[in-house]
Amino acid sequence: MTHPHNLLGEPPATLLPVDPGTAALASGTDPAEVAAAHPTSSAAWAALAEGALGADRTIEAYAYARTGYHRGLDALRRNGWKGHGPVPWSHEPNRGFLRCVTVLAQAAERIGEVDEHDRCTQLLRDCDPSLAA
């Protein structure tokens, strides 16, 4: 018996354009200021979410991560993503979205939202198998 494979192939990787908040974050601007100036920046929301999670403010982290996740989904869809296919970590502008999904999974796990944790973890695997851990 042969191994099944997708005869249609996988869609091309989605590569987001430069996140408008990344340069401001790199220069040391407070993530809250960056999010206010660039509300579509998943990188800004990811920085806020990571900071909140690191300070054990789980619900705040969840909210920031969910905001960045939805902003990232909007950006992905505008750039041709159809809800599946690679979103590689190796492409720096994709990282804000992927970081938000990661924090969302972690925060969901902390509050016992198992289904959300599992969905986010599977999304990370689907976007970039190297993120499976």
C-alpha positions in Angstrom: 0.0 0.0 0.0 1.3 3.4 -0.8 1.2 6.4 1.5 -1.6 8.8 0.7 -0.6 12.3 -0.5 -2.3 15.4 -1.5 -2.6 15.4 -5.3 -3.6 19.1 -5.3 -0.5 20.2 -3.5 -0.3 22.6 -0.7 -1.1 26.3 -1.2 1.9 28.6 -1.3 3.2 30.1 1.9 1.5 33.3 3.0 4.1 36.0 3.6 2.7 39.1 5.3 4.1 42.5 4.5 6.2 44.4 7.1 4.3 44.9 10.3 4.0 48.7 10.9 4.7 48.3 14.6 7.9 46.2 14.4 10.3 49.1 14.0 8.8 51.1 16.8 9.0 48.0 19.1 12.6 47.4 18.1 13.5 51.0 19.0 12.1 50.5 22.5 8.7 52.2 22.2 6.3 50.9 24.8 4.0 48.2 23.2 0.9 50.0 24.4 2.0 53.1 22.5 2.7 51.0 19.4 -0.7 49.3 19.6 -2.4 52.7 19.9 -0.5 54.1 17.0 -0.7 50.9 14.9 -3.8 48.9 16.0 -3.4 46.5 13.1 0.1 45.5 14.4 0.1 41.9 15.6 3.6 42.4 16.8 2.4 45.1 19.2 -0.4 43.0 20.5 2.0 40.0 20.9 4.4 42.1 22.9 1.5 43.2 25.2 0.3 39.6 25.5 3.7 38.2 26.3 4.3 40.9 28.9 1.0 40.3 30.6 1.5 36.5 30.5 5.0 36.9 32.0 3.5 39.0 34.8 0.8 36.4 35.5 -2.0 38.6 34.2 -3.5 35.7 32.3 -6.9 37.3 31.4 -5.2 40.4 30.1 -2.7 38.3 28.1 -5.6 36.3 26.7 -7.4 39.5 25.6 -4.3 41.0 24.0 -3.4 37.8 22.2 -6.9 37.4 20.9 -6.8 40.9 19.5 -3.5 40.3 17.8 -4.7 37.0 16.5 -7.8 38.6 14.9 -5.7 41.4 13.4 -3.3 38.8 12.1 -6.2 36.8 10.5 -7.4 39.9 8.8 -3.9 40.6 7.4 -3.5 36.9 6.3 -6.8 37.0 4.5 -5.9 40.3 2.8 -2.7 38.6 1.6 -4.4 35.5 0.0 -4.6 33.0 2.9 -7.7 30.9 2.7 -7.7 29.5 6.2 -5.1 26.9 5.6 -1.6 26.6 4.3 1.8 27.6 5.5 2.5 30.8 7.4 6.2 30.3 8.1 7.9 31.6 11.2 11.0 32.1 9.1 9.3 35.2 7.5 9.7 37.8 10.2 6.4 39.7 9.4 4.5 36.5 10.2 5.9 36.3 13.7 3.6 38.8 15.4 0.5 36.7 14.4 2.2 33.4 15.3 3.4 34.8 18.7 -0.2 35.9 19.4 -1.5 32.4 18.6 1.2 31.0 21.0 0.2 33.2 23.9 -3.5 32.6 23.2 -2.8 28.9 23.5 -0.9 29.3 26.7 -3.4 31.6 28.3 -6.3 29.3 27.3 -4.5 26.4 28.9 -4.0 28.4 32.1 -7.7 29.2 32.4 -8.7 25.6 31.5 -10.1 26.4 28.1 -8.9 23.1 26.6 -10.7 23.4 23.3 -9.2 26.8 22.6 -5.7 25.6 23.6 -6.0 22.6 21.3 -7.3 24.7 18.3 -4.5 27.2 18.7 -1.9 24.5 19.0 -3.2 22.8 15.9 -3.2 26.1 14.0 0.4 26.6 14.9 1.3 23.1 13.6 -0.6 23.8 10.4 1.0 27.2 9.9 4.5 26.0 10.5 5.3 22.4 11.6 8.5 23.6 13.3 6.3 25.3 15.9 4.6 22.0 17.0 6.4 22.0 20.3 
